[in-house]
Amino acid sequence: MTLSKVNESEVPASGKRRKFNPKLLIPIALIAAGFLAWRWFSPQESGDILKISGRVEADETDIGAKTGGRIVLIAVHEGDMVKVGQIVAEVSDDEIPQQLQGAIAQVASAQQEVLQAQADVQVVESRIQEAEANLKQSRGDTRGRMAQAESNVAVAEGKVAQATAEVAQADAQVNQAQAQVAQAQAQKRQAQATLNLAVKTRDRYTALLSQGAINQQQFDQAQSNVEAAQATVDTAQASIENAIASIATAQALRDAKKSAVSAAQDQVAANQGGVTQTQATELNPEIRSSQLDVLIQQKQQAIARLAAAQSKVKNAQAAQSQIQKRIDSLKIKSPIDGIVQARPIEPGAVVATGKTLLTLINPKAIYLRGYIPEGEIGKIHTGMTANVFLDSNPKTPLTATIASIDSKASFTPENIYFKSDRVRQMFGVRLVIEQTDKILAKPGMPADAEISLK
């Protein structure tokens, strides 16, 4: 359709046709003239430079409360410079110091348990060494003691045998003395009979002598026979007494030998008791080996108690360290060198863990966020240099470097300044600005950039 033609749908129902109004050409002419003038007078971009516009931005760092409580201090205000490690705020919590004292007491108690367990292990180790020495000694000495005890028994049994033989000999001597007594008594009886006969004969000879029937010589012979018989009787009596004395002597010797036998038997019994004791001692290696096993088990138990106590110390120290960290976290420090951008909380407020107290930006980590049409994105890459021009100082460019390029295109954001560009697909780019000691670029500033394509 041209301007001279009219669509049939625009014809009024009355059938009359509307006339063309020449005034409608005036706005069109003005728009065309303005576009031609802009194209004529606007500077033409060089093919080696890609211009973009955008806004200066910076990564924000939120400083939050690691421990909830009441804010007692916020040491900085918006716009203040802070250094890394500088205390910027402080939170108060009265319960945490009390918890720290309890944790310190638990650490001390656990350390005492460790010392006690270590002492127990040392005591058991000392007993094990002693038991091992005793076991070794018992194994080496038992055979010798057994041999000695058995030898003592043999000696005592020999003494018993010897004493028994001597008792038998003494019995024989007693029997021999008794036989001698019997023989002497028999001889005495015979001598007494002879004496009695001699006395009777002498008495008859006495009468006969007085009668003159015999002579004196016969009488003297009878008297001599009496005396001889009396001597024989006395000799027999002496023999009896000697034999009786021999019996007493032999009986005394026999009793002494019997006592020796009894003493020797007692010595045998004592030595046999020594053998029994030595035999019992011979079992000591097994007993002491069992005792050693018990001590080894006690050592293992003591080592287990030591390990448990050491673990308890570590847990108590970890709890103490955690509480100490909570106390340290009450004094909030800046993690970066930066500028305070926001201070949403004031002293006196009660905050929860993680509540943002301050927002910082690093003035030396500032970048320009801009957008490039998708048709131009192939001309740039990361690492390329650019000049950034601030509206506040357009004649002094700031050096920048392309740090990143979006991997996906998006519709142009609202802050693109040319309406015709807002219908295109755009790629976001980040240009990191090299700051000098005098900080010029600040977040929120609009800026332009020229990227050298050479």
Secondary structure, 3 states (H helix, E strand, C coil): CCCCCCCHHHCCCCCCCCCCCHHHHHHHHHHHHHHHHHHHHCCCCCCCEEEEEEEEEEEEEEEECCCCEEEEEECCCCCCEECCCCEEEEEECCHHHHHHHHHHHHHHHHHHHHHHHHHHHHHHHHHHHHHHHHHHHHHHHHHHHHHHHHHHHHHHHHHHHHHHHHHHHHHHHHHHHHHHHHHHHHHHHHHHHHHHHHHHHHHHHHHHHHHCCCCHHHHHHHHHHHHHHHHHHHHHHHHHHHHHHHHHHHHHHHHHHHHHHHHHHHHHHHHHHHHHHHHHHHCHHHHHHHHHHHHHHHHHHHHHHHHHHHHHHHHHHHHHHHHHHHHHHCEEECCCCEEEEECCCCCCCEECCCCEEEEEEEEEEEEEEEEEECCCHHHCCCCCEEEEEECCEEEEEEEEEEEEECCCCEECCCCCCCHHHHHCEEEEEEEEECCCCCCCCCCCCEEEEEEECC
